[in-house]
Amino acid sequence: MAYEKILVINSGSSSLKFQLFDMTTETMLCKGLVERIGTEKAHLVFTPTGKAKYEEDVEAPSHSEAIRVVCDILVDSRFGVLKDFAEVSAIGHRVLHAGEEIKQPMLVDGNVKEIIRKYSLFGPLHNPANLAGIVACEEIFKGTPNVVVLDTQFHQTMPPEAYMYAIPMKFYKEDHLRKYGFHGTSHNFVAHAAAEFLKKPYDELNVVICHLGNGSSISAVKNGKCFDTTMGVTPLAGLMMGTRSGDVDPFVVMYMARKGYTPDQIDTILNKESGFKAMNGIGSADMRDTIAAAEAGNTDAQNALKMFAHRVALYVGGYYTLIGGADAVIFTGGIGENSFEARKMIVDRLNALGCFIDEEVNLKTRGTVAVVSTPESTLPAIVIPTNEELMIARETLRVLTQA
């Protein structure tokens, strides 16, 4: 069976992003978003490739209704890209967490759904929404195969010394507490793109990938496999991010608890009220706002940028050592692809590794593949735009064609 058109779904707690691909050419036919699901202000944004963006308010009290909205717009006589949504031959779903129980993309069945439900403890905002999107697609696209692609998948090759925590073993054996890592589809896509760009066999690729955005993570790729990554049991660990704290001394959590904060309150503080939002003096999680404030003389914003660059360089240097040297350091994600200021601050801290910024090239590079280090650099710095949705479509196709 030919699986020509694959729909990719990314269900959030109150939103549903989607893209439709023609996999015969890996062409995106359209993309869209249903936001504010479950409210009276649900809204659809739909962009067919090569055509103007269309927006309208919609009724989407649930993810099931949001999927119906997607179906309707896909076959709309004015804006749609399909004659019948039966043309959708498969659906790929981004899923946050499945512990160690799902290590590869898998065709959805009852067991897969139960595992996703089970690991909602580790992803309370993401997993229930991911599952709701799957169930809604099963109801509407009857008989169409659904495939899950895990955010943690790419990092499942980490050795125990990288993913284990030095706490009593019962917490690993009984509660599955270990480092899992996230942004896996992005790291996977960029790793393969890097091998192609560097003209190197994938299984010989050694790179450090910096996925930098509102959520940020770094991975160490050794011989084409993830050797280590910065995020942990959840996406909270690792780098300072838009609203997440990243790494902190565990005593900070104990201190907050002893001050009377509940676990839910501490969760909110560390996940939603920290990072750039907490440190830049303007209360914004956006790197662009932080840079503007820093350039205007805001010393808090200046320090926040230094903190971010310091932590990124710390991990890049450590990972460079662990994988025995790197072919390149890769920048991707919203910040990595578009912020020349952030790239410069980071690369300026990597001079000891032989990486030096090319000011002119870096300044004009936004969202395109480019080497932003000087020709003399022994460690190249390369910008490679990510495409998580296409990676999910590719993985979905691979599962179905190998089944």
Secondary structure, DSSP 8 states (H G I E B T S, - for coil): ----EEEEEEE-SSEEEEEEEETTTTEEEEEEEEESTTSTT-EEEEEETTS--EEEE---SSHHHHHHHHHHHHT-TTT-S-S-GGG--EEEEEE---TTT--S-EE--HHHHHHHHHGGGT-TTTHHHHHHHHHHHHHHSTT--EEEEETTGGGGG--HHHH--SS-THHHHTT--S---S-HHHHHHHHHHHHHHHT--GGG-EEEEEE-SSS-EEEEEETTEEEEES--SSTTSSS--SS---S--HHHHHHHHHTT--HHHHHHHHHHS-HHHHHSSS----HHHHHHHHHTT-HHHHHHHHHHHHHHHHHHHHHHHHTTS-SEEEEEHHHHHH-HHHHHHHHTT-GGGT--B-HHHHHH-SSS-EE-B-TT-SS-EEE----HHHHHHHHHHHHHHH-
